[in-house]
Amino acid sequence: MISGERALATSLSDLDDVALTATLVARGVSPTAAWRDFFDAAAGLLDAASLDRILTRLPRATLMALTDATVSGVPSSLALLDESGRPYDAVAARVSALRTAHPEAFEPVEAPPARAIGGEAAAAERAFTSAGALADILLACLHAPVQRTGAGAVSAADRRRLIEAGAVSSAEELDDLLASAAAAELASPTAREWLVTAAGELWMEASTLDRWRTVVEGFLRAVPAGLRTPDGGIADPGTWQSAYPLDPEWPERSARIARTAVRWGLLGDDATEPAWTSRIRRGGELDTAALAEHLPAEIDRVYLQADLTAIAPGPLAPALELRLRSIAHRESRAQASTYRFTTESLGSGLTEGETAESIRGFLSALSLTGIPQPLDYLIESTAARHGLVRVGADEASGRTRVVAADRGLLDAIAVDQALRPLGLLRDGEDLVSRVERDAVYWSLVDARYPVVAIDDAGEPESLHRRTGRHTTDEGRSPQERYAGLVATLRASLGTDGDAAWLGRELDQAVRNRAVIVVVVRLPDGVERTFTLEASGLGGGRLRGRDRAADIERTLPVSSITSVRPA
């Protein structure tokens, strides 16, 4: 009855699992789609609403190819073309309707003027600034999760926190940099927060040049197909805004892509582009040497002051700055940055696994002026106090045990209202809680107690505030996410495709109470034609009212050779 559906169902069933999964992904099919067989899949993919969703998200070149049979460029994974390379009838109908409503979307655009080459120094400065800002964001994610709203945006509280800390200057910059981090797989969004990946932690210790390379490679991988040229390059930025003419979300998305390219030194904000971008757009390799010539030189020494500050007279090497910021608060960020040591900052470093000796060794190697006496005294006194409270798991009781040699300190913890959710109870000289060790530990850290975590052997253990790698659908491969649906479709395959399709046609006719023309082969081999209003299907028989004889007929499905609309 619907030849396009049958042809597409057959085509889908012939695909291997990888190609079938690619089609499901390309068409945005839900892994939980209630499809029972390939006929359901074909009907779903050729449904008008489904076609409109995919057609409005196609680039201009693909839309034009769908209207011209002599032009190639429609990916086979979209399942829009039949074996002859022509759109299915349902596809052609929706393309025609969209073309009538938006004729300009199916026409080529005029090529923009060639972009001038230049602005390398300014582009390099923006790239350097963006690398530092993204490092600040990732560091903030490690210390305290950056929360997301239900719509996916960063929460207002965390936006304000990062802006006030000087990591970014606006919510727009924060969103753009987090998108860059996600594209480069440095950070991953879960339903509730942003998580830094293992690659992101390594990236934070890399040089500025390596940081830039990683982010730009991620950016280039994420460039939509509509912005790519046939030779593997990138289309002129002047055409980006018109690349997806039917997509209502594209203007905002294209603006973000352009802003990101400017932030990372790939485009100028004055219709220019640096030489390294021109090479990329022509399909060439990423050239970091050209950028390196314009980046400020990184230093590996600071001045330690008696007022408990450290002054870096230039951009500090990222790995060194990362460790310095684990024991000192950064007060200003510029070509010359200032860092301040406090009891709290040093305590944070000790919590992360530093010792008084390791801190002194690091600062001695880093300082041009040695370690001033006030700073040395602060390190010693903070280390002496750190670890007065010990938190570990009690295997015997299955609870978390909090131990402190200072009875007064333990009494303070017991009555601290901020710690009431832990349900701390007296157990002899100690406190116990049903809450797991790590949660108790971080609650005490947040309450600014000198706490240390203890492992099963009774030794101090360095903990990191991590939520952990998430295992949502976003973290699984397409093959894993669609395995259930693909298996269901495969299980529906029978040895007789004609019989399966006939059953589907009859089932649709019954559900729609349709009037159909049925051809039946009688036992003597003679074929007869009946016009029926289909009313029931079950037990291997079709029931319907014969319009000509005005009687109810019951026909064995096994004897039906064909069916078509009346």
Order of alpha helices (4+ residues) and beta strands (2+ residues): alpha-alpha-alpha-alpha-alpha-alpha-beta-alpha-beta-alpha-alpha-beta-beta-alpha-alpha-alpha-beta-alpha-alpha-beta-beta-alpha-beta-beta-alpha-alpha-alpha-beta-beta-alpha-beta-beta-alpha-beta-beta-alpha-alpha-alpha-beta-beta-beta-beta-beta
